[in-house]
Amino acid sequence: MNISVPGIGPGSVQRLRALGQAELALLGRNRGVVFTALAVPLMLPLSVRPALDRLDLAEHGMTVGTTLLTAAVGFSFLFAVYASLTNAYVARREELVLKRLRTGELSDTEILTGTALPAVGLGLAQTLLLCAGCAVLLHTGAPRAPYLILPGLVAGFLVSGALAALTASFTRSVESGQITTLPMMFVSMAASGITFPVEVLPAKVAAVCQLLPLSPAIRLFRGGWTGQLSVGETLTALATAVAWSCLAVFAVRRRFRWEPRR
């Protein structure tokens, strides 16, 4: 069933705020999801530190601090937004919450956006905390190209949220969501520059990895801190991010399921 995309009406902000507050209250009751969203992005980067020490990051204009910061932000995309939001969409659908919301004033876009607000807000707050913490503890310093950080974050949150809605469309239950989210998470961690920079891979392999859904967001965010992206590389990353965002939103409009999967 297609999702309509109406114009933004005067009451949209109030409706989104109300739905976001309700979703935030529900999120706070699920301690397991909250712990995973908050703790995993902070803990996983530390597990890859020994491997990073064996890479010649300086050759690519990187440091261990900026690489760990980028890894933490990438894990935030995956766990705070993608995984937790997939579970939220599935739970609300199976409990008929989404179906009931469609009978009111909320548009389809407002329902999906309002449901996503707490997860995206959590990811954003976590990112700001990580940036401040890494600047103090890992001496990452100030970003050398700060104008790239915002596009990177927007692309990361948008693609993660849209892919969460798409994954929810073929996920039968919250429990099975722990399985259906794994392919995207494994591929992103291994090949999108989250666990380690794709620049250390062979050129042909790196070129393919840079076309994955979260790769442009990771590349832009890291480039914002290192200042190593050229104009051509920046435009390529932005174009890839826009393409994935449009493709993901289009797929959600065509494939998202509002009815429970029985």
C-alpha positions as CSV (number, residue, x, y, z in Angstrom):
1,M,0.0,0.0,0.0
2,N,1.4,3.4,-1.0
3,I,2.2,6.1,1.5
4,S,0.9,9.5,0.7
5,V,3.2,12.5,1.0
6,P,1.0,15.5,1.8
7,G,2.1,19.0,2.3
8,I,3.2,20.1,5.7
9,G,0.2,21.6,7.4
10,P,0.1,24.0,10.3
11,G,-0.6,21.3,12.8
12,S,2.1,18.9,11.7
13,V,4.7,20.1,14.2
14,Q,2.2,19.7,17.1
15,R,1.2,16.2,15.9
16,L,4.8,15.1,15.4
17,R,5.7,16.4,18.9
18,A,2.8,14.5,20.5
19,L,3.6,11.3,18.7
20,G,7.3,11.6,19.4
21,Q,6.7,12.1,23.1
22,A,4.4,9.0,23.2
23,E,7.0,7.0,21.4
24,L,9.8,8.2,23.7
25,A,7.8,7.0,26.7
26,L,7.4,3.6,25.1
27,L,11.0,3.4,24.2
28,G,12.0,4.2,27.8
29,R,10.0,1.2,29.0
30,N,12.1,-1.2,26.9
31,R,15.3,-1.3,28.9
32,G,16.9,-3.9,26.7
33,V,16.6,-1.7,23.6
34,V,17.7,1.4,25.5
35,F,20.8,-0.4,26.8
36,T,21.7,-1.7,23.4
37,A,21.2,1.7,21.7
38,L,23.3,3.5,24.4
39,A,26.0,1.1,25.4
40,V,26.9,-0.8,22.2
41,P,28.1,2.2,20.2
42,L,30.3,3.1,23.1
43,M,31.7,-0.4,23.8
44,L,32.2,-1.8,20.3
45,P,34.8,0.7,19.1
46,L,37.1,-0.2,22.0
47,S,37.1,-3.8,20.8
48,V,38.6,-2.8,17.5
49,R,41.3,-0.6,19.0
50,P,44.0,-3.4,18.9
51,A,43.3,-3.9,15.1
52,L,43.6,-0.2,14.4
53,D,47.0,0.0,16.1
54,R,48.3,-2.4,13.4
55,L,47.1,-0.1,10.5
56,D,49.0,2.7,9.0
57,L,46.3,5.3,9.5
58,A,48.7,8.2,9.2
59,E,49.3,7.3,5.6
60,H,45.7,8.2,4.9
61,G,45.6,11.3,7.1
62,M,43.8,9.6,10.0
63,T,44.4,9.1,13.6
64,V,43.2,6.4,16.0
65,G,41.0,9.1,17.7
66,T,39.2,10.1,14.6
67,T,38.8,6.5,13.5
68,L,37.3,5.4,16.8
69,L,35.0,8.4,16.8
70,T,33.8,7.6,13.3
71,A,33.3,4.0,14.4
72,A,31.2,5.0,17.4
73,V,29.0,7.3,15.3
74,G,28.6,4.5,12.7
75,F,27.5,2.0,15.5
76,S,25.1,4.7,16.6
77,F,23.5,4.7,13.2
78,L,23.1,1.0,13.3
79,F,22.1,0.3,16.9
80,A,20.5,3.6,18.2
81,V,18.6,4.2,15.0
82,Y,18.4,1.2,12.6
83,A,18.0,-1.7,15.0
84,S,15.9,0.0,17.6
85,L,13.6,1.7,15.0
86,T,13.1,-1.6,13.2
87,N,11.8,-3.1,16.4
88,A,9.6,0.0,17.1
89,Y,7.9,-0.2,13.7
90,V,7.3,-3.9,14.0
91,A,6.0,-3.7,17.5
92,R,3.6,-0.8,16.7
93,R,2.4,-2.5,13.6
94,E,1.7,-5.9,15.3
95,E,-0.1,-4.1,18.2
96,L,-2.3,-2.3,15.6
97,V,-1.0,1.1,16.8
98,L,0.0,2.2,13.3
99,K,-3.3,1.1,11.9
100,R,-5.2,3.1,14.5
101,L,-3.0,6.2,13.9
102,R,-4.0,6.2,10.2
103,T,-7.6,6.7,11.1
104,G,-6.8,10.0,12.7
105,E,-5.4,13.3,11.4
106,L,-1.8,12.1,11.1
107,S,-0.6,11.4,7.6
108,D,1.5,8.3,6.7
109,T,4.6,10.4,6.6
110,E,3.9,12.0,9.9
111,I,3.3,8.6,11.5
112,L,6.6,7.2,10.3
113,T,8.5,10.3,11.1
114,G,7.0,10.7,14.6
115,T,7.8,7.1,15.4
116,A,11.4,7.7,14.4
117,L,12.0,10.9,16.3
118,P,13.1,9.4,19.7
119,A,15.5,7.0,18.0
120,V,17.0,9.8,15.8
121,G,17.1,12.1,18.8
122,L,18.9,9.5,20.8
123,G,21.4,8.9,18.0
124,L,22.0,12.7,17.7
125,A,22.5,13.2,21.4
126,Q,24.9,10.3,21.5
127,T,26.9,11.7,18.6
128,L,27.3,15.0,20.3
129,L,28.4,13.3,23.5
130,L,30.9,11.2,21.5
131,C,32.3,14.2,19.7
132,A,32.9,16.0,23.0
133,G,34.2,12.9,24.8
134,C,36.7,12.0,22.0
135,A,37.9,15.6,21.7
136,V,38.9,15.4,25.4
137,L,40.0,11.8,25.8
138,L,41.4,10.9,22.4
139,H,42.6,14.4,21.4
140,T,40.7,14.4,18.1
141,G,40.7,18.2,18.1
142,A,38.3,20.3,16.2
143,P,36.9,19.2,12.8
144,R,39.0,20.5,9.9
145,A,36.0,20.6,7.5
146,P,33.0,21.0,9.8
147,Y,30.6,21.7,6.9
148,L,30.8,18.0,6.0
149,I,29.7,16.7,9.3
150,L,26.0,17.9,9.1
151,P,25.4,16.3,5.7
152,G,27.1,13.1,6.9
153,L,24.8,12.9,10.0
154,V,21.7,13.8,8.0
155,A,22.5,11.1,5.4
156,G,23.3,8.5,8.2
157,F,20.1,9.1,10.2
158,L,17.9,9.4,7.1
159,V,19.1,6.2,5.4
160,S,19.2,4.3,8.7
161,G,15.6,5.3,9.5
162,A,14.3,4.5,6.0
163,L,16.1,1.1,6.0
164,A,14.6,0.4,9.4
165,A,11.1,1.0,8.0
166,L,11.9,-1.2,4.9
167,T,13.3,-4.0,7.1
168,A,10.2,-3.8,9.3
169,S,8.0,-4.4,6.3
170,F,9.3,-8.1,6.0
171,T,9.9,-8.7,9.7
172,R,7.1,-10.8,11.3
173,S,7.8,-10.1,14.9
174,V,10.0,-8.1,17.3
175,E,11.9,-11.3,18.1
176,S,12.6,-12.0,14.4
177,G,13.8,-8.4,14.0
178,Q,17.0,-9.5,15.8
179,I,17.6,-11.7,12.7
180,T,16.4,-9.6,9.8
181,T,18.6,-6.6,10.8
182,L,21.8,-8.7,10.9
183,P,22.6,-8.6,7.2
184,M,22.6,-4.8,7.0
185,M,24.5,-4.5,10.2
186,F,27.2,-7.0,9.3
187,V,27.7,-5.6,5.8
188,S,27.9,-2.0,7.2
189,M,30.3,-2.9,10.0
190,A,32.6,-4.8,7.7
191,A,32.6,-2.8,4.5
192,S,31.1,0.7,5.1
193,G,34.2,2.1,6.9
194,I,32.7,1.7,10.4
195,T,35.0,-0.9,11.9
196,F,38.0,0.2,9.9
197,P,38.5,2.8,7.1
198,V,37.8,1.4,3.6
199,E,40.8,3.4,2.4
200,V,43.1,0.7,3.8
201,L,41.5,-1.8,1.4
202,P,42.6,-2.5,-2.2
203,A,41.5,0.3,-4.5
204,K,38.9,-1.8,-6.4
205,V,37.4,-3.2,-3.2
206,A,37.3,0.2,-1.6
207,A,35.5,1.6,-4.6
208,V,32.7,-1.0,-4.3
209,C,32.5,-0.5,-0.5
210,Q,32.0,3.2,-0.9
211,L,28.7,2.5,-2.7
212,L,27.1,0.8,0.2
213,P,24.1,2.6,2.0
214,L,25.9,4.0,5.0
215,S,29.3,4.5,3.3
216,P,28.7,8.0,2.1
217,A,27.6,9.1,5.6
218,I,30.6,7.6,7.2
219,R,32.9,9.1,4.6
220,L,31.5,12.6,5.0
221,F,31.6,12.5,8.8
222,R,35.2,11.2,8.8
223,G,36.2,13.7,6.1
224,G,34.7,16.5,8.3
225,W,37.2,15.6,11.0
226,T,40.2,14.9,8.9
227,G,39.7,17.4,6.1
228,Q,41.1,14.8,3.6
229,L,38.2,14.7,1.2
230,S,38.7,16.5,-2.1
231,V,36.0,18.4,-3.9
232,G,35.4,15.5,-6.3
233,E,35.3,12.9,-3.4
234,T,32.9,15.1,-1.5
235,L,30.5,15.5,-4.4
236,T,30.6,11.8,-5.1
237,A,29.8,11.0,-1.5
238,L,27.0,13.5,-1.5
239,A,25.5,12.2,-4.7
240,T,25.7,8.6,-3.4
241,A,24.0,9.6,-0.1
242,V,21.2,11.4,-2.0
243,A,20.7,8.4,-4.3
244,W,20.5,6.0,-1.4
245,S,18.1,8.3,0.5
246,C,15.8,8.6,-2.4
247,L,15.9,4.9,-3.2
248,A,15.2,4.0,0.5
249,V,12.3,6.4,0.8
250,F,10.8,5.2,-2.5
251,A,11.1,1.6,-1.4
252,V,9.4,2.4,1.9
253,R,6.5,4.2,0.1
254,R,6.0,1.1,-2.0
255,R,6.6,-1.7,0.4
256,F,5.9,-0.6,4.0
257,R,3.2,-2.8,5.6
258,W,0.6,-1.3,7.9
259,E,-1.3,-4.5,8.6
260,P,0.1,-7.1,11.0
261,R,1.8,-10.1,9.4
262,R,-0.1,-13.1,10.5
